[in-house]
């Protein structure tokens, strides 16, 4: 029986990053990108519409940052267990700690290794089950 692919929503304001992440993840036999969002307000609607298994989330974005969206998700009864892999250029300890305090599952710096991205997505999903 075929294993279901991990349905992923990419949230990043950079079109290039969304494109690169989409290509990497869709090349994986275990993951499929079900949607992308350029900012957290669009992402909130796409989460409800697409019901992804995992999110990749940038920190610095217009209108609302990734920390705010992650907090919103963790405080929402329906979405609170949705795994979040934060991918950001902010690699300092205070940024990582803030994400962990909110309840982000995995925190990755940019640039990242493809293998680390795939591993973090799978681990975030496993930890949430």
C-alpha positions as MATLAB code, in Angstrom:
seq = 'XXXXXXXXXXXXXXXXXXXXXXXXXXXXXXXXXXXXXXXXXXXXXXXXXXXXXXXXXXXXXXXXXXXXXXXXXXXXXXXXXXXXXXXXXXXXXXXXXXXXXXXXXXXXXXXXXXXXXXXXXXXXXXXXX';
ca = [
       0.000    0.000    0.000;
       1.373    3.426   -0.916;
       2.369    5.662    1.953;
       0.605    9.016    2.009;
       2.871   11.922    1.204;
       3.500   14.628    3.792;
       1.319   17.555    2.683;
       3.325   20.756    3.165;
       2.421   24.453    3.026;
       5.324   26.859    2.422;
       5.037   30.334    3.986;
       7.741   32.792    2.934;
       7.632   36.306    1.468;
      10.494   35.552   -0.950;
       9.302   34.162   -4.287;
      12.738   32.618   -4.815;
      12.676   30.815   -1.465;
       9.142   29.542   -2.147;
      10.306   28.246   -5.532;
      13.433   26.555   -4.154;
      11.550   24.946   -1.268;
       8.814   23.748   -3.618;
      11.352   22.136   -5.945;
      13.261   20.449   -3.103;
      10.150   19.129   -1.402;
       8.361   17.991   -4.545;
      11.504   16.079   -5.570;
      11.177   14.041   -2.369;
       9.177   10.841   -2.736;
       7.644   11.357    0.725;
       6.593   15.029    0.558;
       4.331   17.135   -1.627;
       3.788   20.892   -1.548;
       0.044   21.535   -1.433;
       0.354   25.317   -1.435;
       2.462   28.417   -0.879;
       1.720   31.729    0.823;
       3.633   35.004    0.579;
       2.529   36.241    3.999;
       0.907   34.937    7.206;
      -2.522   36.461    6.546;
      -2.789   34.549    3.274;
      -1.324   31.509    5.040;
      -4.069   31.438    7.684;
      -6.694   31.040    4.973;
      -4.631   28.438    3.083;
      -4.151   26.376    6.250;
      -7.932   26.159    6.672;
      -8.491   25.487    2.965;
      -5.697   22.956    2.344;
      -5.330   21.239    5.738;
      -1.560   20.613    5.391;
       0.344   18.127    7.553;
       3.330   20.482    8.091;
       4.201   24.158    7.614;
       7.510   25.723    6.672;
       7.519   29.256    8.046;
       9.807   32.257    7.608;
      10.211   34.813   10.419;
      10.533   38.137    8.629;
       7.467   38.844    6.495;
       5.128   41.755    5.803;
       1.918   42.432    7.766;
       2.664   39.783   10.419;
       5.883   37.958   11.257;
       6.360   34.224   11.582;
       6.400   34.369   15.382;
       2.956   35.980   15.394;
       1.557   33.365   13.006;
       3.088   30.523   15.037;
       1.539   31.984   18.209;
      -1.847   32.255   16.471;
      -1.596   28.605   15.377;
      -0.607   27.364   18.841;
      -3.534   29.261   20.404;
      -6.087   27.905   17.902;
      -7.926   24.797   19.079;
      -8.124   23.301   15.571;
      -4.558   24.082   14.444;
      -2.600   23.926   17.719;
      -0.878   20.608   16.918;
       0.101   21.525   13.347;
       3.875   20.923   13.014;
       5.909   24.031   12.183;
       9.417   24.070   10.706;
      10.714   27.628   10.936;
      13.296   28.492    8.262;
      14.947   31.881    8.722;
      18.070   33.962    8.316;
      17.758   34.813   12.016;
      20.014   32.199   13.557;
      20.790   33.780   16.936;
      20.007   31.962   20.161;
      17.388   34.528   21.229;
      15.452   34.020   17.979;
      15.652   30.227   18.253;
      14.574   30.362   21.905;
      11.610   32.608   21.112;
      10.457   30.128   18.462;
      10.842   27.179   20.842;
       8.936   29.052   23.587;
       6.041   29.548   21.151;
       6.077   25.839   20.310;
       7.757   25.704   16.913;
       8.817   22.104   16.284;
      12.026   22.710   14.311;
      14.155   25.801   13.675;
      16.517   26.046   10.714;
      18.842   28.776    9.520;
      19.212   29.929    5.916;
      21.032   28.733    3.963;
      20.220   25.119    4.802;
      21.142   21.677    3.577;
      18.467   19.849    1.588;
      18.882   16.685    3.679;
      18.407   18.681    6.907;
      15.202   20.218    5.570;
      13.707   16.831    4.682;
      14.789   15.342    8.013;
      13.335   18.255   10.014;
       9.983   18.048    8.224;
       9.697   14.316    8.868;
      10.796   14.676   12.519;
       8.372   17.552   13.147;
       5.515   15.431   11.840;
       6.600   12.378   13.862;
       6.869   14.443   17.055;
       3.356   15.811   16.635;
       1.719   12.389   16.309;
];
